Amino acid sequence: MTPKEYEEAVLERFKTAWPPPQFVVRHNVRLTGQATKVRRQIDIAIYEQGSEKPSLIVEVKRHMRAVDAPRAGATIALVQDIGGVPAIMVSTQGFSIAAANHLTWEGIGHLTVTLTEALGLRWVPLVEHRFAVDRQFRELSGDMVEALRVGNAAAFMDCDLPYEEWIAVMAVGQSLFPLASNRLLRSLATDHYDDAVRYNALQLLDGAGELDTDFVNGLLETERDLDVLELLESACL
C-alpha cells in the first residue's frame, strides 16, 4: 500500500466518524500558513457543511516504525503555521513516547491506523458504490471485502453484516477477484451453519455460472434445508 493509498484509506475512517451531510471530508487540501504565508499541503481536512474553515486537519504518516519526535515536530510546526484548527496525526506504527508526549503537549491528537485496518478501509467506497451502506457497517463491509480477497472464509462464519451489505460485499468481490470470491462462496454453501447464508451463496454461484454438476450432487447428499434443496435441484435442470 502506497502512502497515497494509505491516506485514502484513513480518509474513510474519518468519513465514518464525521459523516455527511453535516460534514465534508476532503483529501489533499491546501491551506495558507499564517506565519509562512504560503500554501501548505494538508492530508485530510474536515469541514462542517457550508464552512470555509476546517473543523479538523489530519496529517497521515505511513512509516515502517513508530513516529519519532523529529517527525512529530514537523507536524507540530505545520499545525502551528495553519493556526487555530484542531489537529490529529495518524500513523501506521504508533508513536514513540517522546513523540506522543510532544503532540499531547501541543494539543494535537495522535491515532494509530494499522496497515491491516487500512487494507479493509480502502474497499469501503466500492461497497458504497453498490449500496448505501449503513454508517454502522461501513468499516466492517470493507473488512469483509478484504477477507474475500485473501480467501478468509472464517471471517464470514459469524458475520454481523445485514443482507444488503452482505450482497454488496459479494458483488464487489466477484467483480474484482472472482476466483477467490467464488471459492469462498463454495465454502459457505458447503459449511455455513445458517441455511440462509448457504442459500444466498448458492444463488450467487448460480448467477455466476459456478454450480457444476459434481458440486451440486455433493451438496444434495448432505443438505437438509428444503429451500436450499429446491435451489440445488433447479440448478440440475
Secondary structure, 3 states (H helix, E strand, C coil): CCHHHHHHHHHHHHHHHCCCCCEEEEEEEEEECCCCCCEEEEEEEEEECCCCCCCEEEEEECCCCCECHHHHHHHHHHHHHHCCCCEEEEECCCECHHHHHHHHHCCCEEEECCHHHHHHHCCHHHHHHHCCCCHHHHHHHHHHHHHHHHCCHHHHCCCCCCHHHHHHHHHHHHHHCHHHHHHHHHHHHHHCCCHHHHHHHHHHHHHCCCCCHHHHHHHHHHCCCHHHHHHHHHHHC
